């Protein structure tokens, strides 16, 4: 049953260095990501450290170190600190703006579909997704959710690659069951009803 349906999870993740980290092919980098995220989570969530305070303190320390390095370099006739040219290119900014524009247009299209076309199925989907996000958000802070996301990214692809056939068989059964239940929801509200 399995051989013909099997595909490379590593290739579907891009096959580059990020895929190597997520699939634990570069175990040193994977361990570094896991440990650094765990330290940040412990520091912010359990240690009570504030993210804004952390960023401000790191930047303060960086500025003071660079200032002292530059002053001592002048006094000791040493080279100045190597500071790279930090500039945001117009291409990268336009690329980010295009991505944001696409997401905003998708959200507006969904809102139009719900409000104008009275798509009840889409309304139910949006309500369920937003309720689920709210429900999950009531249990976890944003930092914990991000940390859980990193943990899932470092574990799900590896588990899926190892047990791909079994997982796909179960997913097919669940999806067909959900689709059978989903077909029972009407497509839109009745347009025959008129308010007086």
PyMOL commands that place a pseudoatom at each C-alpha (Angstrom):
pseudoatom trace, name=CA, resn=UNK, resi=1, chain=A, elem=C, hetatm=0, pos=[0.000, 0.000, 0.000]
pseudoatom trace, name=CA, resn=UNK, resi=2, chain=A, elem=C, hetatm=0, pos=[2.730, 2.453, 0.921]
pseudoatom trace, name=CA, resn=UNK, resi=3, chain=A, elem=C, hetatm=0, pos=[5.549, 2.767, -1.632]
pseudoatom trace, name=CA, resn=UNK, resi=4, chain=A, elem=C, hetatm=0, pos=[3.846, 4.678, -4.460]
pseudoatom trace, name=CA, resn=UNK, resi=5, chain=A, elem=C, hetatm=0, pos=[2.156, 7.278, -2.247]
pseudoatom trace, name=CA, resn=UNK, resi=6, chain=A, elem=C, hetatm=0, pos=[5.263, 8.096, -0.221]
pseudoatom trace, name=CA, resn=UNK, resi=7, chain=A, elem=C, hetatm=0, pos=[6.889, 11.465, -0.853]
pseudoatom trace, name=CA, resn=UNK, resi=8, chain=A, elem=C, hetatm=0, pos=[9.882, 13.212, 0.619]
pseudoatom trace, name=CA, resn=UNK, resi=9, chain=A, elem=C, hetatm=0, pos=[8.956, 15.412, 3.559]
pseudoatom trace, name=CA, resn=UNK, resi=10, chain=A, elem=C, hetatm=0, pos=[12.431, 16.948, 3.358]
pseudoatom trace, name=CA, resn=UNK, resi=11, chain=A, elem=C, hetatm=0, pos=[11.807, 18.053, -0.247]
pseudoatom trace, name=CA, resn=UNK, resi=12, chain=A, elem=C, hetatm=0, pos=[8.332, 19.381, 0.586]
pseudoatom trace, name=CA, resn=UNK, resi=13, chain=A, elem=C, hetatm=0, pos=[9.940, 21.582, 3.256]
pseudoatom trace, name=CA, resn=UNK, resi=14, chain=A, elem=C, hetatm=0, pos=[12.222, 23.090, 0.620]
pseudoatom trace, name=CA, resn=UNK, resi=15, chain=A, elem=C, hetatm=0, pos=[15.131, 20.682, 0.868]
pseudoatom trace, name=CA, resn=UNK, resi=16, chain=A, elem=C, hetatm=0, pos=[17.485, 23.418, 2.113]
pseudoatom trace, name=CA, resn=UNK, resi=17, chain=A, elem=C, hetatm=0, pos=[19.060, 24.197, 5.467]
pseudoatom trace, name=CA, resn=UNK, resi=18, chain=A, elem=C, hetatm=0, pos=[15.688, 24.949, 7.133]
pseudoatom trace, name=CA, resn=UNK, resi=19, chain=A, elem=C, hetatm=0, pos=[14.449, 21.502, 6.105]
pseudoatom trace, name=CA, resn=UNK, resi=20, chain=A, elem=C, hetatm=0, pos=[17.664, 19.983, 7.477]
pseudoatom trace, name=CA, resn=UNK, resi=21, chain=A, elem=C, hetatm=0, pos=[16.985, 21.634, 10.848]
pseudoatom trace, name=CA, resn=UNK, resi=22, chain=A, elem=C, hetatm=0, pos=[13.303, 20.595, 10.930]
pseudoatom trace, name=CA, resn=UNK, resi=23, chain=A, elem=C, hetatm=0, pos=[14.106, 17.008, 9.937]
pseudoatom trace, name=CA, resn=UNK, resi=24, chain=A, elem=C, hetatm=0, pos=[17.058, 16.806, 12.388]
pseudoatom trace, name=CA, resn=UNK, resi=25, chain=A, elem=C, hetatm=0, pos=[19.537, 16.123, 9.548]
pseudoatom trace, name=CA, resn=UNK, resi=26, chain=A, elem=C, hetatm=0, pos=[21.651, 18.968, 10.956]
pseudoatom trace, name=CA, resn=UNK, resi=27, chain=A, elem=C, hetatm=0, pos=[21.319, 17.863, 14.570]
pseudoatom trace, name=CA, resn=UNK, resi=28, chain=A, elem=C, hetatm=0, pos=[23.636, 20.557, 15.916]
pseudoatom trace, name=CA, resn=UNK, resi=29, chain=A, elem=C, hetatm=0, pos=[21.471, 23.342, 14.482]
pseudoatom trace, name=CA, resn=UNK, resi=30, chain=A, elem=C, hetatm=0, pos=[18.271, 21.568, 15.571]
pseudoatom trace, name=CA, resn=UNK, resi=31, chain=A, elem=C, hetatm=0, pos=[19.563, 21.268, 19.131]
pseudoatom trace, name=CA, resn=UNK, resi=32, chain=A, elem=C, hetatm=0, pos=[20.668, 24.921, 19.072]
pseudoatom trace, name=CA, resn=UNK, resi=33, chain=A, elem=C, hetatm=0, pos=[17.200, 26.051, 17.928]
pseudoatom trace, name=CA, resn=UNK, resi=34, chain=A, elem=C, hetatm=0, pos=[15.486, 23.881, 20.528]
pseudoatom trace, name=CA, resn=UNK, resi=35, chain=A, elem=C, hetatm=0, pos=[17.767, 24.998, 23.365]
pseudoatom trace, name=CA, resn=UNK, resi=36, chain=A, elem=C, hetatm=0, pos=[17.633, 28.708, 22.502]
pseudoatom trace, name=CA, resn=UNK, resi=37, chain=A, elem=C, hetatm=0, pos=[13.834, 28.633, 22.188]
pseudoatom trace, name=CA, resn=UNK, resi=38, chain=A, elem=C, hetatm=0, pos=[13.604, 26.749, 25.486]
pseudoatom trace, name=CA, resn=UNK, resi=39, chain=A, elem=C, hetatm=0, pos=[15.841, 29.320, 27.192]
pseudoatom trace, name=CA, resn=UNK, resi=40, chain=A, elem=C, hetatm=0, pos=[13.780, 32.207, 25.793]
pseudoatom trace, name=CA, resn=UNK, resi=41, chain=A, elem=C, hetatm=0, pos=[10.544, 30.521, 26.845]
pseudoatom trace, name=CA, resn=UNK, resi=42, chain=A, elem=C, hetatm=0, pos=[11.851, 29.877, 30.361]
pseudoatom trace, name=CA, resn=UNK, resi=43, chain=A, elem=C, hetatm=0, pos=[13.169, 33.426, 30.594]
pseudoatom trace, name=CA, resn=UNK, resi=44, chain=A, elem=C, hetatm=0, pos=[9.971, 35.127, 29.384]
pseudoatom trace, name=CA, resn=UNK, resi=45, chain=A, elem=C, hetatm=0, pos=[7.219, 32.803, 30.546]
pseudoatom trace, name=CA, resn=UNK, resi=46, chain=A, elem=C, hetatm=0, pos=[8.562, 31.234, 33.730]
pseudoatom trace, name=CA, resn=UNK, resi=47, chain=A, elem=C, hetatm=0, pos=[11.120, 33.844, 34.738]
pseudoatom trace, name=CA, resn=UNK, resi=48, chain=A, elem=C, hetatm=0, pos=[8.693, 36.730, 34.368]
pseudoatom trace, name=CA, resn=UNK, resi=49, chain=A, elem=C, hetatm=0, pos=[11.023, 38.649, 32.077]
pseudoatom trace, name=CA, resn=UNK, resi=50, chain=A, elem=C, hetatm=0, pos=[9.281, 41.116, 29.770]
pseudoatom trace, name=CA, resn=UNK, resi=51, chain=A, elem=C, hetatm=0, pos=[10.018, 40.960, 26.026]
pseudoatom trace, name=CA, resn=UNK, resi=52, chain=A, elem=C, hetatm=0, pos=[10.193, 44.739, 25.631]
pseudoatom trace, name=CA, resn=UNK, resi=53, chain=A, elem=C, hetatm=0, pos=[12.560, 44.994, 28.601]
pseudoatom trace, name=CA, resn=UNK, resi=54, chain=A, elem=C, hetatm=0, pos=[14.713, 42.236, 27.142]
pseudoatom trace, name=CA, resn=UNK, resi=55, chain=A, elem=C, hetatm=0, pos=[14.983, 43.936, 23.726]
pseudoatom trace, name=CA, resn=UNK, resi=56, chain=A, elem=C, hetatm=0, pos=[15.735, 47.303, 25.322]
pseudoatom trace, name=CA, resn=UNK, resi=57, chain=A, elem=C, hetatm=0, pos=[18.437, 45.808, 27.577]
pseudoatom trace, name=CA, resn=UNK, resi=58, chain=A, elem=C, hetatm=0, pos=[20.089, 43.941, 24.700]
pseudoatom trace, name=CA, resn=UNK, resi=59, chain=A, elem=C, hetatm=0, pos=[20.108, 47.068, 22.536]
pseudoatom trace, name=CA, resn=UNK, resi=60, chain=A, elem=C, hetatm=0, pos=[21.419, 49.150, 25.443]
pseudoatom trace, name=CA, resn=UNK, resi=61, chain=A, elem=C, hetatm=0, pos=[24.228, 46.675, 26.026]
pseudoatom trace, name=CA, resn=UNK, resi=62, chain=A, elem=C, hetatm=0, pos=[25.049, 46.578, 22.314]
pseudoatom trace, name=CA, resn=UNK, resi=63, chain=A, elem=C, hetatm=0, pos=[25.172, 50.385, 22.012]
pseudoatom trace, name=CA, resn=UNK, resi=64, chain=A, elem=C, hetatm=0, pos=[27.389, 50.740, 25.108]
pseudoatom trace, name=CA, resn=UNK, resi=65, chain=A, elem=C, hetatm=0, pos=[29.773, 48.019, 23.868]
pseudoatom trace, name=CA, resn=UNK, resi=66, chain=A, elem=C, hetatm=0, pos=[30.033, 49.633, 20.423]
pseudoatom trace, name=CA, resn=UNK, resi=67, chain=A, elem=C, hetatm=0, pos=[30.613, 53.071, 21.956]
pseudoatom trace, name=CA, resn=UNK, resi=68, chain=A, elem=C, hetatm=0, pos=[33.347, 51.808, 24.296]
pseudoatom trace, name=CA, resn=UNK, resi=69, chain=A, elem=C, hetatm=0, pos=[34.940, 49.787, 21.481]
pseudoatom trace, name=CA, resn=UNK, resi=70, chain=A, elem=C, hetatm=0, pos=[35.022, 52.847, 19.215]
pseudoatom trace, name=CA, resn=UNK, resi=71, chain=A, elem=C, hetatm=0, pos=[36.489, 55.062, 21.982]
pseudoatom trace, name=CA, resn=UNK, resi=72, chain=A, elem=C, hetatm=0, pos=[39.141, 52.513, 22.921]
pseudoatom trace, name=CA, resn=UNK, resi=73, chain=A, elem=C, hetatm=0, pos=[39.989, 51.959, 19.233]
pseudoatom trace, name=CA, resn=UNK, resi=74, chain=A, elem=C, hetatm=0, pos=[40.758, 55.672, 18.875]
pseudoatom trace, name=CA, resn=UNK, resi=75, chain=A, elem=C, hetatm=0, pos=[42.914, 55.719, 22.005]
pseudoatom trace, name=CA, resn=UNK, resi=76, chain=A, elem=C, hetatm=0, pos=[44.828, 52.516, 21.170]
pseudoatom trace, name=CA, resn=UNK, resi=77, chain=A, elem=C, hetatm=0, pos=[45.068, 53.089, 17.400]
pseudoatom trace, name=CA, resn=UNK, resi=78, chain=A, elem=C, hetatm=0, pos=[43.028, 49.973, 16.681]
pseudoatom trace, name=CA, resn=UNK, resi=79, chain=A, elem=C, hetatm=0, pos=[40.445, 49.459, 13.914]
pseudoatom trace, name=CA, resn=UNK, resi=80, chain=A, elem=C, hetatm=0, pos=[36.876, 50.596, 14.530]
pseudoatom trace, name=CA, resn=UNK, resi=81, chain=A, elem=C, hetatm=0, pos=[34.192, 47.966, 15.187]
pseudoatom trace, name=CA, resn=UNK, resi=82, chain=A, elem=C, hetatm=0, pos=[33.023, 46.257, 11.985]
pseudoatom trace, name=CA, resn=UNK, resi=83, chain=A, elem=C, hetatm=0, pos=[29.477, 47.503, 11.615]
pseudoatom trace, name=CA, resn=UNK, resi=84, chain=A, elem=C, hetatm=0, pos=[27.701, 46.264, 8.476]
pseudoatom trace, name=CA, resn=UNK, resi=85, chain=A, elem=C, hetatm=0, pos=[25.613, 48.531, 6.307]
pseudoatom trace, name=CA, resn=UNK, resi=86, chain=A, elem=C, hetatm=0, pos=[22.148, 48.145, 7.772]
pseudoatom trace, name=CA, resn=UNK, resi=87, chain=A, elem=C, hetatm=0, pos=[19.609, 49.231, 5.219]
pseudoatom trace, name=CA, resn=UNK, resi=88, chain=A, elem=C, hetatm=0, pos=[16.248, 47.838, 4.211]
pseudoatom trace, name=CA, resn=UNK, resi=89, chain=A, elem=C, hetatm=0, pos=[16.130, 47.471, 0.449]
pseudoatom trace, name=CA, resn=UNK, resi=90, chain=A, elem=C, hetatm=0, pos=[13.156, 48.674, -1.510]
pseudoatom trace, name=CA, resn=UNK, resi=91, chain=A, elem=C, hetatm=0, pos=[12.746, 45.226, -3.083]
pseudoatom trace, name=CA, resn=UNK, resi=92, chain=A, elem=C, hetatm=0, pos=[12.436, 43.443, 0.268]
pseudoatom trace, name=CA, resn=UNK, resi=93, chain=A, elem=C, hetatm=0, pos=[10.004, 46.089, 1.529]
pseudoatom trace, name=CA, resn=UNK, resi=94, chain=A, elem=C, hetatm=0, pos=[7.880, 45.799, -1.614]
pseudoatom trace, name=CA, resn=UNK, resi=95, chain=A, elem=C, hetatm=0, pos=[7.940, 42.002, -1.331]
pseudoatom trace, name=CA, resn=UNK, resi=96, chain=A, elem=C, hetatm=0, pos=[6.701, 42.189, 2.270]
pseudoatom trace, name=CA, resn=UNK, resi=97, chain=A, elem=C, hetatm=0, pos=[4.029, 44.707, 1.249]
pseudoatom trace, name=CA, resn=UNK, resi=98, chain=A, elem=C, hetatm=0, pos=[2.859, 42.367, -1.534]
pseudoatom trace, name=CA, resn=UNK, resi=99, chain=A, elem=C, hetatm=0, pos=[2.518, 39.481, 0.920]
pseudoatom trace, name=CA, resn=UNK, resi=100, chain=A, elem=C, hetatm=0, pos=[0.545, 41.657, 3.354]
pseudoatom trace, name=CA, resn=UNK, resi=101, chain=A, elem=C, hetatm=0, pos=[-1.634, 42.943, 0.497]
pseudoatom trace, name=CA, resn=UNK, resi=102, chain=A, elem=C, hetatm=0, pos=[-2.501, 39.385, -0.582]
pseudoatom trace, name=CA, resn=UNK, resi=103, chain=A, elem=C, hetatm=0, pos=[-3.522, 38.425, 2.969]
pseudoatom trace, name=CA, resn=UNK, resi=104, chain=A, elem=C, hetatm=0, pos=[-5.612, 41.587, 3.406]
pseudoatom trace, name=CA, resn=UNK, resi=105, chain=A, elem=C, hetatm=0, pos=[-7.367, 40.946, 0.076]
pseudoatom trace, name=CA, resn=UNK, resi=106, chain=A, elem=C, hetatm=0, pos=[-8.124, 37.356, 1.137]
pseudoatom trace, name=CA, resn=UNK, resi=107, chain=A, elem=C, hetatm=0, pos=[-9.612, 38.606, 4.412]
pseudoatom trace, name=CA, resn=UNK, resi=108, chain=A, elem=C, hetatm=0, pos=[-11.712, 41.215, 2.580]
pseudoatom trace, name=CA, resn=UNK, resi=109, chain=A, elem=C, hetatm=0, pos=[-12.913, 38.589, 0.110]
pseudoatom trace, name=CA, resn=UNK, resi=110, chain=A, elem=C, hetatm=0, pos=[-13.999, 36.344, 2.981]
pseudoatom trace, name=CA, resn=UNK, resi=111, chain=A, elem=C, hetatm=0, pos=[-15.792, 39.279, 4.653]
pseudoatom trace, name=CA, resn=UNK, resi=112, chain=A, elem=C, hetatm=0, pos=[-17.580, 40.103, 1.378]
pseudoatom trace, name=CA, resn=UNK, resi=113, chain=A, elem=C, hetatm=0, pos=[-18.551, 36.476, 0.857]
pseudoatom trace, name=CA, resn=UNK, resi=114, chain=A, elem=C, hetatm=0, pos=[-20.085, 36.356, 4.346]
pseudoatom trace, name=CA, resn=UNK, resi=115, chain=A, elem=C, hetatm=0, pos=[-21.742, 39.798, 4.358]
pseudoatom trace, name=CA, resn=UNK, resi=116, chain=A, elem=C, hetatm=0, pos=[-22.909, 40.184, 0.755]
pseudoatom trace, name=CA, resn=UNK, resi=117, chain=A, elem=C, hetatm=0, pos=[-23.379, 36.632, -0.490]
pseudoatom trace, name=CA, resn=UNK, resi=118, chain=A, elem=C, hetatm=0, pos=[-24.540, 35.323, 2.908]
pseudoatom trace, name=CA, resn=UNK, resi=119, chain=A, elem=C, hetatm=0, pos=[-22.348, 32.225, 2.721]
pseudoatom trace, name=CA, resn=UNK, resi=120, chain=A, elem=C, hetatm=0, pos=[-23.387, 30.347, 5.847]
pseudoatom trace, name=CA, resn=UNK, resi=121, chain=A, elem=C, hetatm=0, pos=[-20.806, 27.589, 5.370]
pseudoatom trace, name=CA, resn=UNK, resi=122, chain=A, elem=C, hetatm=0, pos=[-17.958, 30.123, 5.273]
pseudoatom trace, name=CA, resn=UNK, resi=123, chain=A, elem=C, hetatm=0, pos=[-19.429, 31.963, 8.265]
pseudoatom trace, name=CA, resn=UNK, resi=124, chain=A, elem=C, hetatm=0, pos=[-19.463, 28.732, 10.260]
pseudoatom trace, name=CA, resn=UNK, resi=125, chain=A, elem=C, hetatm=0, pos=[-15.842, 28.049, 9.269]
pseudoatom trace, name=CA, resn=UNK, resi=126, chain=A, elem=C, hetatm=0, pos=[-14.700, 31.542, 10.288]
pseudoatom trace, name=CA, resn=UNK, resi=127, chain=A, elem=C, hetatm=0, pos=[-16.613, 31.397, 13.574]
pseudoatom trace, name=CA, resn=UNK, resi=128, chain=A, elem=C, hetatm=0, pos=[-15.168, 27.977, 14.420]
pseudoatom trace, name=CA, resn=UNK, resi=129, chain=A, elem=C, hetatm=0, pos=[-11.590, 29.024, 13.591]
pseudoatom trace, name=CA, resn=UNK, resi=130, chain=A, elem=C, hetatm=0, pos=[-11.847, 32.264, 15.578]
pseudoatom trace, name=CA, resn=UNK, resi=131, chain=A, elem=C, hetatm=0, pos=[-13.500, 30.480, 18.492]
pseudoatom trace, name=CA, resn=UNK, resi=132, chain=A, elem=C, hetatm=0, pos=[-10.768, 27.824, 18.445]
pseudoatom trace, name=CA, resn=UNK, resi=133, chain=A, elem=C, hetatm=0, pos=[-8.047, 30.493, 18.434]
pseudoatom trace, name=CA, resn=UNK, resi=134, chain=A, elem=C, hetatm=0, pos=[-9.777, 32.271, 21.320]
pseudoatom trace, name=CA, resn=UNK, resi=135, chain=A, elem=C, hetatm=0, pos=[-10.179, 29.004, 23.209]
pseudoatom trace, name=CA, resn=UNK, resi=136, chain=A, elem=C, hetatm=0, pos=[-6.513, 28.049, 22.784]
pseudoatom trace, name=CA, resn=UNK, resi=137, chain=A, elem=C, hetatm=0, pos=[-5.446, 31.620, 23.586]
pseudoatom trace, name=CA, resn=UNK, resi=138, chain=A, elem=C, hetatm=0, pos=[-7.235, 31.467, 26.920]
pseudoatom trace, name=CA, resn=UNK, resi=139, chain=A, elem=C, hetatm=0, pos=[-4.895, 28.672, 28.041]
pseudoatom trace, name=CA, resn=UNK, resi=140, chain=A, elem=C, hetatm=0, pos=[-1.567, 29.950, 26.707]
pseudoatom trace, name=CA, resn=UNK, resi=141, chain=A, elem=C, hetatm=0, pos=[0.273, 33.222, 26.324]
pseudoatom trace, name=CA, resn=UNK, resi=142, chain=A, elem=C, hetatm=0, pos=[1.672, 34.279, 22.961]
pseudoatom trace, name=CA, resn=UNK, resi=143, chain=A, elem=C, hetatm=0, pos=[5.193, 33.287, 23.998]
pseudoatom trace, name=CA, resn=UNK, resi=144, chain=A, elem=C, hetatm=0, pos=[4.008, 29.803, 24.964]
pseudoatom trace, name=CA, resn=UNK, resi=145, chain=A, elem=C, hetatm=0, pos=[2.109, 29.440, 21.686]
pseudoatom trace, name=CA, resn=UNK, resi=146, chain=A, elem=C, hetatm=0, pos=[5.230, 30.420, 19.735]
pseudoatom trace, name=CA, resn=UNK, resi=147, chain=A, elem=C, hetatm=0, pos=[7.287, 27.949, 21.759]
pseudoatom trace, name=CA, resn=UNK, resi=148, chain=A, elem=C, hetatm=0, pos=[4.734, 25.193, 21.132]
pseudoatom trace, name=CA, resn=UNK, resi=149, chain=A, elem=C, hetatm=0, pos=[4.893, 26.091, 17.423]
pseudoatom trace, name=CA, resn=UNK, resi=150, chain=A, elem=C, hetatm=0, pos=[8.667, 25.615, 17.438]
pseudoatom trace, name=CA, resn=UNK, resi=151, chain=A, elem=C, hetatm=0, pos=[8.295, 22.280, 19.246]
pseudoatom trace, name=CA, resn=UNK, resi=152, chain=A, elem=C, hetatm=0, pos=[5.700, 21.139, 16.712]
pseudoatom trace, name=CA, resn=UNK, resi=153, chain=A, elem=C, hetatm=0, pos=[7.891, 22.259, 13.792]
pseudoatom trace, name=CA, resn=UNK, resi=154, chain=A, elem=C, hetatm=0, pos=[10.785, 20.245, 15.197]
pseudoatom trace, name=CA, resn=UNK, resi=155, chain=A, elem=C, hetatm=0, pos=[8.726, 17.111, 15.830]
pseudoatom trace, name=CA, resn=UNK, resi=156, chain=A, elem=C, hetatm=0, pos=[5.774, 16.818, 13.404]
pseudoatom trace, name=CA, resn=UNK, resi=157, chain=A, elem=C, hetatm=0, pos=[7.781, 16.574, 10.138]
pseudoatom trace, name=CA, resn=UNK, resi=158, chain=A, elem=C, hetatm=0, pos=[10.049, 13.922, 11.627]
pseudoatom trace, name=CA, resn=UNK, resi=159, chain=A, elem=C, hetatm=0, pos=[7.149, 11.857, 12.992]
pseudoatom trace, name=CA, resn=UNK, resi=160, chain=A, elem=C, hetatm=0, pos=[5.206, 12.263, 9.745]
pseudoatom trace, name=CA, resn=UNK, resi=161, chain=A, elem=C, hetatm=0, pos=[8.197, 11.130, 7.683]
pseudoatom trace, name=CA, resn=UNK, resi=162, chain=A, elem=C, hetatm=0, pos=[8.615, 8.046, 9.849]
pseudoatom trace, name=CA, resn=UNK, resi=163, chain=A, elem=C, hetatm=0, pos=[4.918, 7.024, 9.983]
pseudoatom trace, name=CA, resn=UNK, resi=164, chain=A, elem=C, hetatm=0, pos=[3.664, 8.579, 6.726]
pseudoatom trace, name=CA, resn=UNK, resi=165, chain=A, elem=C, hetatm=0, pos=[1.481, 5.700, 5.494]
pseudoatom trace, name=CA, resn=UNK, resi=166, chain=A, elem=C, hetatm=0, pos=[-0.306, 5.150, 8.814]
pseudoatom trace, name=CA, resn=UNK, resi=167, chain=A, elem=C, hetatm=0, pos=[-0.947, 8.871, 9.318]
pseudoatom trace, name=CA, resn=UNK, resi=168, chain=A, elem=C, hetatm=0, pos=[-2.285, 9.323, 5.780]
pseudoatom trace, name=CA, resn=UNK, resi=169, chain=A, elem=C, hetatm=0, pos=[-4.674, 6.369, 6.171]
pseudoatom trace, name=CA, resn=UNK, resi=170, chain=A, elem=C, hetatm=0, pos=[-6.076, 7.875, 9.374]
pseudoatom trace, name=CA, resn=UNK, resi=171, chain=A, elem=C, hetatm=0, pos=[-6.287, 11.359, 7.828]
pseudoatom trace, name=CA, resn=UNK, resi=172, chain=A, elem=C, hetatm=0, pos=[-8.213, 10.050, 4.814]
pseudoatom trace, name=CA, resn=UNK, resi=173, chain=A, elem=C, hetatm=0, pos=[-10.757, 8.432, 7.142]
pseudoatom trace, name=CA, resn=UNK, resi=174, chain=A, elem=C, hetatm=0, pos=[-11.122, 11.609, 9.240]
pseudoatom trace, name=CA, resn=UNK, resi=175, chain=A, elem=C, hetatm=0, pos=[-11.404, 13.896, 6.189]
pseudoatom trace, name=CA, resn=UNK, resi=176, chain=A, elem=C, hetatm=0, pos=[-14.072, 11.749, 4.558]
pseudoatom trace, name=CA, resn=UNK, resi=177, chain=A, elem=C, hetatm=0, pos=[-16.033, 11.742, 7.829]
pseudoatom trace, name=CA, resn=UNK, resi=178, chain=A, elem=C, hetatm=0, pos=[-15.735, 15.536, 8.171]
pseudoatom trace, name=CA, resn=UNK, resi=179, chain=A, elem=C, hetatm=0, pos=[-16.765, 16.048, 4.532]
pseudoatom trace, name=CA, resn=UNK, resi=180, chain=A, elem=C, hetatm=0, pos=[-19.826, 13.886, 5.056]
pseudoatom trace, name=CA, resn=UNK, resi=181, chain=A, elem=C, hetatm=0, pos=[-20.844, 16.032, 8.031]
pseudoatom trace, name=CA, resn=UNK, resi=182, chain=A, elem=C, hetatm=0, pos=[-19.907, 19.246, 6.222]
pseudoatom trace, name=CA, resn=UNK, resi=183, chain=A, elem=C, hetatm=0, pos=[-22.222, 18.544, 3.266]
pseudoatom trace, name=CA, resn=UNK, resi=184, chain=A, elem=C, hetatm=0, pos=[-25.187, 18.721, 5.620]
pseudoatom trace, name=CA, resn=UNK, resi=185, chain=A, elem=C, hetatm=0, pos=[-24.649, 22.494, 6.159]
pseudoatom trace, name=CA, resn=UNK, resi=186, chain=A, elem=C, hetatm=0, pos=[-26.617, 24.627, 3.644]
pseudoatom trace, name=CA, resn=UNK, resi=187, chain=A, elem=C, hetatm=0, pos=[-24.526, 26.781, 1.273]
pseudoatom trace, name=CA, resn=UNK, resi=188, chain=A, elem=C, hetatm=0, pos=[-26.202, 30.124, 1.963]
pseudoatom trace, name=CA, resn=UNK, resi=189, chain=A, elem=C, hetatm=0, pos=[-29.085, 31.646, 3.839]
pseudoatom trace, name=CA, resn=UNK, resi=190, chain=A, elem=C, hetatm=0, pos=[-32.414, 31.578, 2.109]
pseudoatom trace, name=CA, resn=UNK, resi=191, chain=A, elem=C, hetatm=0, pos=[-32.823, 34.640, -0.110]
pseudoatom trace, name=CA, resn=UNK, resi=192, chain=A, elem=C, hetatm=0, pos=[-36.594, 34.206, -0.069]
pseudoatom trace, name=CA, resn=UNK, resi=193, chain=A, elem=C, hetatm=0, pos=[-36.985, 35.752, 3.363]
pseudoatom trace, name=CA, resn=UNK, resi=194, chain=A, elem=C, hetatm=0, pos=[-37.753, 39.428, 3.234]
pseudoatom trace, name=CA, resn=UNK, resi=195, chain=A, elem=C, hetatm=0, pos=[-37.842, 41.688, 6.231]
pseudoatom trace, name=CA, resn=UNK, resi=196, chain=A, elem=C, hetatm=0, pos=[-40.800, 43.958, 6.627]
for i in range(1, 196): cmd.bond("trace and resi %d" % i, "trace and resi %d" % (i + 1))
show_as sticks, trace
zoom trace
